[in-house]
Amino acid sequence: MTEQLPPYTTLPQPEPEPPQYTLPETFSIGRYSTQHLVRPDQLKAHLQLLAAFSHLQQRVIASKSLIAGLESDSEKRWVWFVNLAVERFERWCLTIKQSDIVEQRLPPIDVTMVWYAEDTARISKLKPLAHFTDYFPNLLANPDLLTTDAPQHERVSAWESRIKLPYDPFASAADLTHKSIECPYCYRTILSPFLQPSGNGYAQSNFSVECECGQPITKELLGLYKLTRNIVEPTEPDTYLAGTLHTPLSTYDTARGDMIKKRVLNSHIIFQKNEASDTTLQILVNVQYDATRMRTVLKKHLKPRLSRLNKIMGAYTDDRIFSLDLVGAVLRQASFVKKMVNLGWTEPGYFANEVDIVALQHCVARYHAFLNIMAESPASFFVPTLDIDLGWHTHQLMASQYQNDCLSLVGRYVNHDDKVEEGQLATSFDLTCRAWNDRYRVPYMHCGCPLPGDTIGQKLRRLLSSRPTDNVLLLPPKSDARAATHPSDHNAVFALHDMSASLRRRENRERKAETRKLRAERNGRAVRGENVDHEIAFLYPVPMFYYYPGGCVAAAGTVVDWVSVLVVFGERVC
């Protein structure tokens, strides 16, 4: 006789069949129709790259004996390692050639992590890098070439013969202990340790080294020296100042670059005659080797566009050839990598079957819809969710294609700004939710978190209706697809120049979010996502430092030694 089941027991119900979710062949962006700008297989390849970056970081964090002096501080050890990776990336960039076969000259994984689309149009020494970057779509078709633990012997040999460092980044760390620096006073080449017990190493926030001529050298001074050499450089394209050629409508606006350069050259203050032996030293003497004085001079000649000056000065924070702080960029990117890891999307085989890949199809659909609202609202500032950001980052890996797609479909180049103050980011996310809901009549954010903003109500927080629908912007049933619509907060930064106001705004957002959450729970609408950190978005900022008169200037991306509120991708480094 069959034993009777207790009355409170229910038999397990079979899982419902997942709905069909077919991507359309084309998407509308603005006035145009286009085929897929990114595909699910390219998202999978990008996730494989992110998994390799995460694994690299975990190895560094676990390797306590990797560098003396940082045995007990894994976060500072990671920042030091990223500094070495940027040094190796710079050496690789300066040795690759236009004639190289890309697959035979691919770099190690730490250098790949730093490999961003650089200012190849303006810096002649970086032109071969454009050849490699244009090849990236082929690498997305075979990401094993970038993530392999067993590269071909020819590739390793080519690296070591040109770079003069071991291919393996952990073996290289033992050899790469000093940075070569040119003194802005006497032009001597000196070697500075990356790490010093005093905290004055090149990879540390208080970097300072004394030259044989007796003068102290800092990152700020090295950045000023780089700017001064750029000002006096007569040869195109290197004559143009950083940030002056790239506009929303052009990637090489020489008329704008010439106009700004002419204004700078018309400064009588920086070109006053003195006893200096060359024009570079003449300018440095006239501004008394002081970046703040240089900024004051340039401000008079670049009015009324202060944002233009900020963009220019922000490219000259150290002596590296690049026009952006790559160390800071990698550290900011680590937050996004961590979110993808927490979703589980970077695990091998996670999207092995067709049912699972629906989540990536959803990313593709929402990313194209995101581009569409940007095309329809050119004056707005929109904030992506994690799934849309994955599509956006993947598209940007194909740099030339991304630029062409933006100009032809959106009508302008769309800059993925990863240094946005958290208050502006939270407010802009509210506006994005409203614009998305108005345009597509579906919620922008499905993960169930309280919205982070100050104005929009909990009405946008409703979950996906269970009504059958063919809307490709609605969510597939997979729970992590819902979690992936959490706001992408990796580009939040905390404005240290106005700390008290930023803290007040943050506390106000926290209070309002908690109120919305409690109200939703009282109404029985509280939702808990899976496999994702559901703290209020934008509370994990990377510090952003501003140039401003009378204050200190520090670049993000150094080993921070302050006992303060500095945070890097969600965890204290001090």
Protein Blocks (a to p, Z undefined) as FASTA:
>chain_A
ZZdddfkbccdddddddddddddfbdcehjbccddfbdfklmmmmmmmmmmmmmmmmmmm
mmmmlpghilmmmklmmmmmmmmmmmmmmmmmmmgcfklcfklmcccfklmmmmccddfk
lmmklmmmmmmmmmmmmmmmmmmlmmpcbdcfklmmmmmmmnopafblmlmmmmmmbccd
ddfklopacdddfbdfklpafkbmkbccddfkopacdfklmmmmmmmmmmmpmbdfklpc
ghilbcfkbcblfklmmmmmmmmmmpmklmpccfbfbfklmmmmmnoopaklmmmmmmmm
mccblklmmmmmmmmmbfbfbfbdfklmmmmmmmmmmmmmmnopmpghklmpfklmmmmm
mmmmmmmmmmmmmmmmmmbccdddfklmmmmmmmmmmmmlmmmmmmmmnopacdddfbdc
fklmmmmmmmmmmmmmmmnopafblnopacfbfkbccklmpccdfbdcfbfkbccfblkl
mmmmpccfklgccdfklmmlmmmmmmmmmmmmmmmmmmmmmnopaccdehiafbdehilc
cddddddehiacddehiacfbdcfbdeehiafZZ
